[in-house]
Amino acid sequence: MSCIGFCLQPFAGESFRDGRPSFALEITGKIARRDNRLGLDFLVAGAVARIDIPAHAGLPLRKDSLWEQTCFEMFVSPKGSSRYWEFNLSPSGHWNVYRFSAYREGMREETAFESLPFSTSRARGSFSLSLEIEPARFIEADRQLVVAVSAVIRAKDGGTSFWALTHCGSKPDFHNRESFIIEL
């Protein structure tokens, strides 16, 4: 089993109009791979009351454009491959998984998933999200994986900040393969 803790950093490029939120926030978590399971946990702590967190939907659905609101993301690729998958997880419970053949190319919904159940929890000063999947549903079993983890945080005042393990470029780009820095 491999388990790696992480701490996301907000994008703070000079030419980017948003950047760091105007309030204290920390996004941490862990990602673990054991046997044929991949688990991902996010914990947002701080001024969570200032984040625009969508209300939980009664019936979570596969939806597009979740990254236009507060959204948590994971990018997964077999090591050495140009193929990758983007997982979008909204606090509302809505979700999507996209498959790409190469950097931002060949985007299509991954049909291996008809649903993507994950859990969320909100408490005073924190919000958490947990997901567990079987990578063998979409990637050959036992392949070493490279992973990127990120979040889009929309503030109630309308500002947006982009969080990632690392930012590789002059603008936020979660698809940049240089940011796939976790190996599992």
Secondary structure, DSSP 8 states (H G I E B T S, - for coil): -EEEEEEEEE---TT-SS-S-SS-EEEEEEEEEETTEEEEEEEEEESGGGB------SS--B-S-GGGSSEEEEEEEETT-S-EEEEEE-TTS-EEEEEESBTTBS-EE-TT-S---EEEEEETTEEEEEEEE-GGGTS-TT--EEEEEEEEEEBTTS-EEEEES---SSS--TT-GGG--EE-
